[in-house]
């Protein structure tokens, strides 16, 4: 009858195979994190020299990112976000860095090429108010007027307070 080995296996017996598997799948940091939690030496936590990225490639990536940031800063959205407070101009919803992507720039005259430096053609609107504004414009262009109920809009002629001043003079 064979007797089973009752001695517990060493803690780090599976570690080399996990490290190899992690490196094989391109996850050297996973292996380092695993060894840190399993009591490995500090030297195991440092990546090898072969894992270091090429400095020239890093410089190229950083330069590209800076160029993209400068291009965005010259765009009308970035300029509008610097000029106006981060509040929707219709519903007064406030925005912060976490949800700023939901704040849009609306061109008041609907001409996206009209971008004055003072921002006089822009207003900041949340996604919902911006969609509503463009739906109203589309509806107006389809029906020819901004009236509701399908009737043509005529100017108001009734003046409810026309005789108010004369009536007040008679009571004093």
Secondary structure as a PSIPRED ss2 file (coil, helix, strand):
# PSIPRED VFORMAT (PSIPRED V4.0)

   1 X C   1.000  0.000  0.000
   2 X C   1.000  0.000  0.000
   3 X C   1.000  0.000  0.000
   4 X C   1.000  0.000  0.000
   5 X C   1.000  0.000  0.000
   6 X C   1.000  0.000  0.000
   7 X C   1.000  0.000  0.000
   8 X C   1.000  0.000  0.000
   9 X C   1.000  0.000  0.000
  10 X C   1.000  0.000  0.000
  11 X C   1.000  0.000  0.000
  12 X C   1.000  0.000  0.000
  13 X C   1.000  0.000  0.000
  14 X C   1.000  0.000  0.000
  15 X H   0.000  1.000  0.000
  16 X H   0.000  1.000  0.000
  17 X H   0.000  1.000  0.000
  18 X H   0.000  1.000  0.000
  19 X H   0.000  1.000  0.000
  20 X H   0.000  1.000  0.000
  21 X H   0.000  1.000  0.000
  22 X H   0.000  1.000  0.000
  23 X H   0.000  1.000  0.000
  24 X H   0.000  1.000  0.000
  25 X C   1.000  0.000  0.000
  26 X C   1.000  0.000  0.000
  27 X C   1.000  0.000  0.000
  28 X H   0.000  1.000  0.000
  29 X H   0.000  1.000  0.000
  30 X H   0.000  1.000  0.000
  31 X H   0.000  1.000  0.000
  32 X H   0.000  1.000  0.000
  33 X H   0.000  1.000  0.000
  34 X H   0.000  1.000  0.000
  35 X H   0.000  1.000  0.000
  36 X H   0.000  1.000  0.000
  37 X H   0.000  1.000  0.000
  38 X C   1.000  0.000  0.000
  39 X C   1.000  0.000  0.000
  40 X C   1.000  0.000  0.000
  41 X C   1.000  0.000  0.000
  42 X H   0.000  1.000  0.000
  43 X H   0.000  1.000  0.000
  44 X H   0.000  1.000  0.000
  45 X C   1.000  0.000  0.000
  46 X C   1.000  0.000  0.000
  47 X C   1.000  0.000  0.000
  48 X C   1.000  0.000  0.000
  49 X H   0.000  1.000  0.000
  50 X H   0.000  1.000  0.000
  51 X H   0.000  1.000  0.000
  52 X C   1.000  0.000  0.000
  53 X C   1.000  0.000  0.000
  54 X C   1.000  0.000  0.000
  55 X H   0.000  1.000  0.000
  56 X H   0.000  1.000  0.000
  57 X H   0.000  1.000  0.000
  58 X H   0.000  1.000  0.000
  59 X H   0.000  1.000  0.000
  60 X H   0.000  1.000  0.000
  61 X H   0.000  1.000  0.000
  62 X H   0.000  1.000  0.000
  63 X H   0.000  1.000  0.000
  64 X H   0.000  1.000  0.000
  65 X H   0.000  1.000  0.000
  66 X H   0.000  1.000  0.000
  67 X H   0.000  1.000  0.000
  68 X H   0.000  1.000  0.000
  69 X H   0.000  1.000  0.000
  70 X H   0.000  1.000  0.000
  71 X H   0.000  1.000  0.000
  72 X H   0.000  1.000  0.000
  73 X H   0.000  1.000  0.000
  74 X C   1.000  0.000  0.000
  75 X C   1.000  0.000  0.000
  76 X H   0.000  1.000  0.000
  77 X H   0.000  1.000  0.000
  78 X H   0.000  1.000  0.000
  79 X H   0.000  1.000  0.000
  80 X H   0.000  1.000  0.000
  81 X H   0.000  1.000  0.000
  82 X H   0.000  1.000  0.000
  83 X H   0.000  1.000  0.000
  84 X C   1.000  0.000  0.000
  85 X C   1.000  0.000  0.000
  86 X C   1.000  0.000  0.000
  87 X E   0.000  0.000  1.000
  88 X C   1.000  0.000  0.000
  89 X C   1.000  0.000  0.000
  90 X C   1.000  0.000  0.000
  91 X C   1.000  0.000  0.000
  92 X C   1.000  0.000  0.000
  93 X C   1.000  0.000  0.000
  94 X E   0.000  0.000  1.000
  95 X C   1.000  0.000  0.000
  96 X C   1.000  0.000  0.000
  97 X C   1.000  0.000  0.000
  98 X C   1.000  0.000  0.000
  99 X C   1.000  0.000  0.000
 100 X H   0.000  1.000  0.000
 101 X H   0.000  1.000  0.000
 102 X H   0.000  1.000  0.000
 103 X E   0.000  0.000  1.000
 104 X E   0.000  0.000  1.000
 105 X E   0.000  0.000  1.000
 106 X E   0.000  0.000  1.000
 107 X E   0.000  0.000  1.000
 108 X C   1.000  0.000  0.000
 109 X C   1.000  0.000  0.000
 110 X C   1.000  0.000  0.000
 111 X C   1.000  0.000  0.000
 112 X C   1.000  0.000  0.000
 113 X C   1.000  0.000  0.000
 114 X C   1.000  0.000  0.000
 115 X C   1.000  0.000  0.000
 116 X C   1.000  0.000  0.000
 117 X C   1.000  0.000  0.000
 118 X C   1.000  0.000  0.000
 119 X C   1.000  0.000  0.000
 120 X C   1.000  0.000  0.000
 121 X C   1.000  0.000  0.000
 122 X E   0.000  0.000  1.000
 123 X E   0.000  0.000  1.000
 124 X E   0.000  0.000  1.000
 125 X E   0.000  0.000  1.000
 126 X E   0.000  0.000  1.000
 127 X H   0.000  1.000  0.000
 128 X H   0.000  1.000  0.000
 129 X H   0.000  1.000  0.000
 130 X H   0.000  1.000  0.000
 131 X H   0.000  1.000  0.000
 132 X H   0.000  1.000  0.000
 133 X H   0.000  1.000  0.000
 134 X H   0.000  1.000  0.000
 135 X H   0.000  1.000  0.000
 136 X H   0.000  1.000  0.000
 137 X H   0.000  1.000  0.000
 138 X H   0.000  1.000  0.000
 139 X H   0.000  1.000  0.000
 140 X H   0.000  1.000  0.000
 141 X H   0.000  1.000  0.000
 142 X H   0.000  1.000  0.000
 143 X H   0.000  1.000  0.000
 144 X C   1.000  0.000  0.000
 145 X C   1.000  0.000  0.000
 146 X C   1.000  0.000  0.000
 147 X C   1.000  0.000  0.000
 148 X C   1.000  0.000  0.000
 149 X C   1.000  0.000  0.000
 150 X C   1.000  0.000  0.000
 151 X C   1.000  0.000  0.000
 152 X C   1.000  0.000  0.000
 153 X C   1.000  0.000  0.000
 154 X C   1.000  0.000  0.000
 155 X C   1.000  0.000  0.000
 156 X C   1.000  0.000  0.000
 157 X C   1.000  0.000  0.000
 158 X C   1.000  0.000  0.000
 159 X C   1.000  0.000  0.000
 160 X C   1.000  0.000  0.000
 161 X C   1.000  0.000  0.000
 162 X C   1.000  0.000  0.000
 163 X C   1.000  0.000  0.000
 164 X H   0.000  1.000  0.000
 165 X H   0.000  1.000  0.000
 166 X H   0.000  1.000  0.000
 167 X H   0.000  1.000  0.000
 168 X H   0.000  1.000  0.000
 169 X H   0.000  1.000  0.000
 170 X H   0.000  1.000  0.000
 171 X H   0.000  1.000  0.000
 172 X C   1.000  0.000  0.000
